[in-house]
Amino acid sequence: MKTLFAILAGLLATGAAEAHPAASLHLHAASQPVQMHAALVLLGVLAVWAAGVWVVETIATRRGV
């Protein structure tokens, strides 16, 4: 869970740097691959979470819970 918050904080930080490009022009070029990687990791985490929810719901439905 700490990793997820770290990824979200990183995405927010790079988004803030892009909102004010005059503040740090070099950060944008250096952080773009990192931001893309973080977004893909977050997407993967959400996909695994959704699959887990689907499995739990399917098992619960079949058991009649």
Buried (B, 14 or more C-beta within 10 A) or exposed (E): EEEEEEBEEBBEEBEEBBEEEEEEEEBEEEBEEEBEEBBEEBEEEEEEEEEEEEEEEEEEEEEEE
